[in-house]
Amino acid sequence: MRRPTGHGARSAGAGSLCVLAASLLWGTTGTAATFAPGVGPLAIGAVAMGLGGLLQALVAAPRIARQAPRLRARRGTVLLGALAVAVYPLAFYSSMHLAGVAVGTVVSIGMAPLASAVIERVVDRRRLTRRWTLGAALGLLGTLMLCAAQATEDPGDRGQPSTAATMLGVGLGLIAATTYALYSWAAHRLITHGIASRAAMGTVFGLGGLLLVPVLLVTGAPLLGSGSTLAVGAYMAVVPMFTGYVLFGWGLAHVPASTATTLSLLEPAVAAVLAVLVIGERLPAVGWTGIALVLACLAVLTAPTAVSGRRRQRPEGVTPPQRTVAEPAVARSDPGRVP
């Protein structure tokens, strides 16, 4: 396989920027949801991901029609991704509702890179390196510190969840992290098998949106209660979900799912800062230390290394020493791969 070209490296960089832009938009969702206090987390999740997914399918309909044979050939991957899309928002917003915006977001997003790495290791045979292990350890430690900071707050304080609610929220956050990793992997797999990113994302998210319609019909009546709740629902569907996932899909066309989910660790940092500045949630020093560790995890996993620089300088046809048989084709052909 050929080594990454300069154009490939630029493309991976642009894809990473798209994922980071999407993460900035996603980081606003928890705070936005608090402006519709009478709307439950299931309704918020269903309207955001459901309508956002259906809008993606509508916009991508011509591309989906053109690539229907390829999508049918990969229907197992499509259905797995759609199911994950449907479960993710229900678990994610319920996690934030129970454990708080900061903790719910950090667990749901902070653990997704680890879940992505496990999926890619088991299914795609990507090797997990010591660098990955260090980054994952930093992310896990940071998440645990943030959860501990929230759980040890006095549960009698107004707005502070109880320990039981926090633990349940953390459990739902882990489900959200797993489903986030699954639909990211499914979309990336479809794209790497020749399906256009808009068609892949439109199909997976459109089917996921259809699965969420019954949930919206059952729980969504409070969204119609006032103009402000309608505005929140519209914002969630159009800005972070539709626009954010269009950007995310473009990013997945240029970087693997493990890279994309790692870059999205920017989201919990944005969400935590907004939760403190806008909502008034309290986050003690240990919580801020946890966020710093999560950001350190992102830095460890995405910073360039001397090895990657030497790899770019190696002439084509010269293979690096001491590699396994399964790894080099993936590593050299994918400039956005997390080491």
Disulfide bonds with the S-S distance in Angstrom:
none
